[in-house]
Amino acid sequence: MAFCGAQFEDQKVEVSPTVIAEKDFDAETDAKVLYKAMKGFGTDEDKIMNVVANRSSAQLMAVEKKFRTMYGDDLAKWLEKELKGNLEKVVLGRFFGPRGYQAYVLRNAMAGVGTDERALIDVICTKNKHEMKMVRRAYQAIYQRDLVKDIESETSGDFKRILVSLAGAGRDTKPVDEDLAMTDAKALYEAGEGKWGTDEGTFNRIFAGRSFPQLRATFLAYKKQAGQDMGSVIEKEMSDNLKMAFLTLVRYIQDPITYYSEVLYRSMKGMGTDDRTLIRTVLSRCEIDLGAIKKRFAKLHQKTLDKAIKSETGGDYRKIMLMIVMDP
């Protein structure tokens, strides 16, 4: 099922989920199925996967609530006890709403020893003003923690500054101003290619303060003025996590479908599979535009996403991922 004409701020993009709401949904029936699949000796993973992969996240949250009412226990704890590895991560991740899942990813990226900077970038650098506000609100509601304060404690330097600025959701929402785009393009040139060293503060101010449509206009103005693509400029002027953050902003703002296609491709390219990125991307987009991402993936890499996942994963983990990416 696909719906055309949804807005990506000022861009029209295809809304093409691979997971949609079950028409004949009954939360009590699903709660019973899950209970029976885990009660007693052994676990029926197939029954669990059949429910989890074929319900919307809103329906799964209703099942979780009904399970608690019926059995006086936490469904998530049952699932954690009965499942393991990547299958557990996929199943648990499906029981969050879209914003809740982003908050879940952020918390896992910062909890415990070490920080998953790639996960922070994937979530924070792909949100417009409204989306970022919703993610912050979900983070506070689920974990009773302030997202900005957690980012400040887990990151440092210019990388911390851009993430804190973006998480603050302070972008403007004004109509595109072509004169401002030219002015910002000139400022970015003088802060990067046009000087010795890089003035990261200027990049931070413009990238975190302008709306996505305004930034797209700025990237076009920069290309006209300097003859350089903004992504190429970032590649030359920055390094490490800071470069990754700004490149993500540029690539996502220019073309979100291609951005996610490339994220999925890189997660399965070369030796080993980056399962965290693969799971995070599929679960984040499966109720939004994964259908369109699949088409772009196949066009860019002459290989379907289904085949790539099949060759890079195994067991029940492979089975549930293929169920989720399959067209409804």
C-alpha positions as CSV (number, residue, x, y, z in Angstrom):
1,M,0.0,0.0,0.0
2,A,1.5,3.4,-1.0
3,F,0.2,6.9,-0.6
4,C,1.7,9.6,-2.8
5,G,2.0,13.3,-2.0
6,A,3.1,13.4,1.6
7,Q,5.2,16.4,2.5
8,F,8.9,16.3,3.4
9,E,8.7,20.0,4.5
10,D,8.5,21.5,1.0
11,Q,9.3,18.3,-1.0
12,K,6.7,15.8,-2.0
13,V,7.8,12.2,-1.2
14,E,6.2,8.9,-1.6
15,V,4.8,7.4,1.6
16,S,5.2,3.7,1.1
17,P,5.2,1.6,4.3
18,T,6.1,-2.1,4.3
19,V,4.3,-2.6,7.6
20,I,0.7,-1.4,7.8
21,A,-2.1,-1.8,10.4
22,E,-3.9,-5.2,10.4
23,K,-7.5,-4.7,9.3
24,D,-8.9,-7.5,11.5
25,F,-6.9,-6.5,14.6
26,D,-7.9,-7.7,18.0
27,A,-5.5,-6.8,20.9
28,E,-6.8,-9.5,23.2
29,T,-6.4,-12.3,20.6
30,D,-2.8,-11.2,19.9
31,A,-2.0,-11.0,23.6
32,K,-3.3,-14.6,24.0
33,V,-1.1,-15.7,21.0
34,L,2.0,-14.2,22.5
35,Y,1.3,-15.6,26.0
36,K,0.8,-19.1,24.6
37,A,4.0,-18.7,22.5
38,M,6.1,-18.1,25.6
39,K,4.2,-19.9,28.4
40,G,5.7,-23.2,29.6
41,F,8.6,-25.1,28.1
42,G,10.1,-23.7,24.9
43,T,9.2,-20.6,22.8
44,D,7.3,-20.5,19.6
45,E,9.3,-17.8,17.8
46,D,7.2,-18.1,14.6
47,K,4.0,-17.1,16.4
48,I,5.8,-14.1,18.0
49,M,7.2,-13.0,14.7
50,N,3.9,-13.4,12.9
51,V,2.3,-10.9,15.3
52,V,5.2,-8.5,15.5
53,A,6.0,-8.2,11.8
54,N,2.3,-7.8,10.7
55,R,1.0,-5.2,13.1
56,S,1.5,-1.4,13.2
57,S,3.5,-0.1,16.2
58,A,0.3,1.5,17.5
59,Q,-1.4,-1.9,17.4
60,L,1.5,-3.6,19.1
61,M,1.4,-1.0,21.9
62,A,-2.2,-1.8,22.4
63,V,-1.3,-5.5,22.6
64,E,1.3,-4.7,25.2
65,K,-1.3,-2.8,27.3
66,K,-3.8,-5.6,26.9
67,F,-1.2,-8.2,27.9
68,R,-0.6,-6.4,31.2
69,T,-4.3,-6.2,31.9
70,M,-4.9,-9.9,31.1
71,Y,-1.8,-11.4,32.7
72,G,-0.7,-8.8,35.2
73,D,2.8,-8.8,33.8
74,D,5.1,-6.8,31.5
75,L,5.2,-8.2,28.0
76,A,8.6,-6.7,27.2
77,K,10.1,-8.6,30.2
78,W,8.6,-11.8,28.9
79,L,10.1,-11.2,25.4
80,E,13.5,-10.3,26.9
81,K,13.5,-13.5,28.8
82,E,12.4,-15.7,25.9
83,L,14.4,-14.2,23.0
84,K,18.0,-13.3,22.4
85,G,20.4,-11.5,20.1
86,N,19.2,-9.6,17.1
87,L,15.8,-11.2,17.1
88,E,15.2,-9.8,20.5
89,K,16.3,-6.3,19.4
90,V,14.0,-6.3,16.4
91,V,11.0,-7.6,18.4
92,L,11.4,-5.2,21.3
93,G,12.0,-2.3,18.9
94,R,8.6,-2.9,17.2
95,F,6.7,-2.1,20.4
96,F,7.6,1.6,20.3
97,G,5.7,4.3,18.4
98,P,7.8,6.2,15.7
99,R,9.0,8.9,18.1
100,G,9.3,6.5,21.0
101,Y,11.6,4.2,18.9
102,Q,13.9,7.2,18.1
103,A,14.1,7.9,21.8
104,Y,14.8,4.3,22.5
105,V,17.7,4.3,20.0
106,L,19.1,7.5,21.6
107,R,19.0,6.1,25.1
108,N,20.6,2.9,24.1
109,A,23.3,4.9,22.3
110,M,24.3,6.7,25.5
111,A,23.5,4.2,28.3
112,G,26.2,2.1,29.8
113,V,29.9,2.2,28.8
114,G,30.8,4.0,25.6
115,T,28.6,6.0,23.2
116,D,27.3,4.9,19.8
117,E,28.0,8.2,17.9
118,R,26.6,6.7,14.6
119,A,23.2,6.1,16.2
120,L,23.1,9.7,17.7
121,I,23.9,11.1,14.3
122,D,21.4,8.9,12.5
123,V,18.6,10.1,14.7
124,I,19.4,13.7,15.5
125,C,20.7,14.8,12.1
126,T,17.6,13.6,10.2
127,K,14.9,15.5,12.1
128,N,13.3,18.7,11.2
129,K,12.1,21.2,13.9
130,H,8.8,19.5,14.7
131,E,10.2,15.9,14.6
132,M,13.0,16.8,16.9
133,K,10.6,18.4,19.4
134,M,8.5,15.2,19.4
135,V,11.6,12.9,19.9
136,R,12.8,15.1,22.8
137,R,9.3,14.9,24.4
138,A,9.2,11.1,23.9
139,Y,12.7,10.8,25.5
140,Q,11.6,12.8,28.5
141,A,8.3,10.8,28.8
142,I,9.9,7.3,28.5
143,Y,13.1,7.8,30.5
144,Q,12.4,10.9,32.7
145,R,15.7,12.4,31.4
146,D,16.6,15.5,29.5
147,L,18.0,14.6,26.0
148,V,20.1,17.7,25.6
149,K,21.8,17.2,29.0
150,D,22.5,13.5,28.2
151,I,24.1,14.5,24.9
152,E,26.2,17.1,26.7
153,S,27.5,14.5,29.1
154,E,28.3,11.9,26.4
155,T,29.9,13.9,23.7
156,S,32.5,16.7,23.4
157,G,33.9,19.5,21.3
158,D,32.4,20.7,18.0
159,F,30.6,17.4,17.7
160,K,28.8,18.0,21.0
161,R,27.9,21.6,19.8
162,I,26.2,20.5,16.6
163,L,24.2,17.7,18.3
164,V,23.1,20.0,21.2
165,S,22.1,22.7,18.7
166,L,20.1,20.3,16.6
167,A,18.5,18.6,19.6
168,G,17.4,22.0,20.8
169,A,15.0,22.1,17.8
170,G,15.5,25.8,17.2
171,R,15.4,25.9,13.4
172,D,13.4,28.7,11.8
173,T,10.3,28.0,9.9
174,K,10.2,31.0,7.5
175,P,9.6,30.7,3.8
176,V,12.7,30.2,1.7
177,D,14.7,33.4,1.3
178,E,16.9,33.3,-1.8
179,D,18.9,36.3,-0.7
180,L,19.6,34.7,2.6
181,A,20.6,31.5,0.8
182,M,23.2,33.5,-1.1
183,T,24.4,35.3,2.0
184,D,24.7,32.0,3.9
185,A,26.5,30.4,1.0
186,K,29.1,33.2,1.0
187,A,29.5,32.9,4.8
188,L,30.0,29.1,4.6
189,Y,32.7,29.7,1.8
190,E,34.5,32.2,3.9
191,A,34.3,29.9,7.0
192,G,35.7,26.9,5.0
193,E,37.3,26.9,1.6
194,G,38.0,30.6,1.7
195,K,40.2,30.6,4.8
196,W,43.0,28.8,6.4
197,G,41.4,26.3,8.8
198,T,37.7,26.0,9.3
199,D,35.3,28.1,11.3
200,E,33.0,25.4,12.6
201,G,30.9,27.9,14.5
202,T,29.6,29.4,11.2
203,F,28.7,25.9,9.9
204,N,27.0,25.1,13.2
205,R,25.0,28.3,13.2
206,I,23.6,27.9,9.7
207,F,23.1,24.2,9.6
208,A,21.3,24.1,12.9
209,G,19.4,27.4,12.5
210,R,17.9,27.2,9.0
211,S,14.9,25.1,7.9
212,F,15.6,22.1,5.6
213,P,14.1,23.9,2.6
214,Q,16.3,27.0,3.3
215,L,19.4,24.8,3.6
216,R,18.6,23.1,0.2
217,A,18.5,26.6,-1.3
218,T,21.8,27.4,0.4
219,F,23.4,24.3,-1.0
220,L,22.3,25.3,-4.5
221,A,23.6,28.8,-4.0
222,Y,26.9,27.5,-2.8
223,K,27.3,25.3,-5.9
224,K,26.6,28.4,-8.1
225,Q,29.0,30.6,-6.2
226,A,31.9,28.3,-5.5
227,G,31.3,25.5,-8.0
228,Q,31.5,22.9,-5.3
229,D,29.0,20.5,-3.9
230,M,28.4,21.0,-0.1
231,G,29.1,17.4,0.6
232,S,32.6,17.7,-1.0
233,V,33.3,20.7,1.1
234,I,32.4,18.9,4.3
235,E,34.6,16.0,3.2
236,K,37.6,18.3,2.9
237,E,37.0,20.7,5.8
238,M,36.0,18.3,8.6
239,S,36.9,14.9,10.1
240,D,35.7,12.1,12.3
241,N,32.3,12.3,14.0
242,L,31.9,16.0,13.1
243,K,32.3,15.2,9.4
244,M,29.8,12.3,9.7
245,A,27.2,14.6,11.4
246,F,27.4,17.3,8.7
247,L,27.5,14.9,5.8
248,T,24.4,13.2,7.2
249,L,22.7,16.6,7.3
250,V,23.6,17.4,3.7
251,R,22.7,14.0,2.3
252,Y,19.5,13.7,4.2
253,I,18.3,17.2,3.4
254,Q,19.1,16.8,-0.3
255,D,17.4,13.4,-0.7
256,P,16.1,11.3,2.3
257,I,15.2,8.3,0.2
258,T,18.7,8.0,-1.3
259,Y,20.2,8.7,2.1
260,Y,18.5,5.8,3.7
261,S,19.2,3.5,0.7
262,E,22.9,4.2,1.1
263,V,22.8,3.7,4.9
264,L,21.3,0.3,4.4
265,Y,23.8,-0.6,1.7
266,R,26.8,0.4,3.8
267,S,25.5,-1.5,6.8
268,M,25.8,-4.7,4.7
269,K,28.8,-3.9,2.6
270,G,32.2,-5.6,3.1
271,M,33.2,-8.0,5.9
272,G,30.5,-8.5,8.5
273,T,27.2,-6.7,8.9
274,D,26.5,-3.6,11.0
275,D,23.3,-5.1,12.5
276,R,22.6,-2.2,14.8
277,T,22.4,0.2,11.8
278,L,20.5,-2.3,9.7
279,I,17.9,-2.9,12.4
280,R,17.6,0.8,13.3
281,T,17.0,1.9,9.7
282,V,14.5,-0.8,8.9
283,L,12.5,-0.3,12.0
284,S,12.6,3.5,11.7
285,R,11.3,3.5,8.2
286,C,9.1,0.4,7.8
287,E,5.9,2.4,8.6
288,I,6.9,5.4,6.6
289,D,8.8,5.0,3.3
290,L,10.7,1.7,3.3
291,G,8.9,0.7,0.1
292,A,10.4,3.7,-1.7
293,I,13.8,3.1,-0.1
294,K,13.7,-0.5,-1.4
295,K,13.1,0.7,-4.9
296,R,15.9,3.2,-4.7
297,F,18.2,0.6,-3.2
298,A,17.6,-1.8,-6.1
299,K,18.1,1.0,-8.7
300,L,21.4,2.2,-7.2
301,H,22.9,-1.2,-6.4
302,Q,21.3,-3.7,-8.9
303,K,20.3,-5.9,-6.0
304,T,17.1,-5.9,-4.0
305,L,17.1,-5.1,-0.3
306,D,15.4,-8.5,0.4
307,K,18.3,-10.4,-1.3
308,A,20.9,-8.3,0.5
309,I,19.3,-9.0,3.9
310,K,18.9,-12.7,3.1
311,S,22.7,-13.0,2.3
312,E,23.8,-11.0,5.3
313,T,21.6,-12.4,8.1
314,G,20.5,-15.8,9.4
315,G,18.0,-17.7,11.4
316,D,15.0,-16.1,13.0
317,Y,16.7,-12.7,12.7
318,R,16.7,-13.1,8.9
319,K,13.1,-14.4,8.9
320,I,11.7,-11.4,10.8
321,M,13.7,-8.8,8.9
322,L,12.4,-10.2,5.6
323,M,8.9,-10.3,6.9
324,I,9.2,-6.6,7.8
325,V,10.7,-5.4,4.5
326,M,8.2,-7.4,2.5
327,D,5.6,-5.3,0.7
328,P,2.2,-5.5,2.4
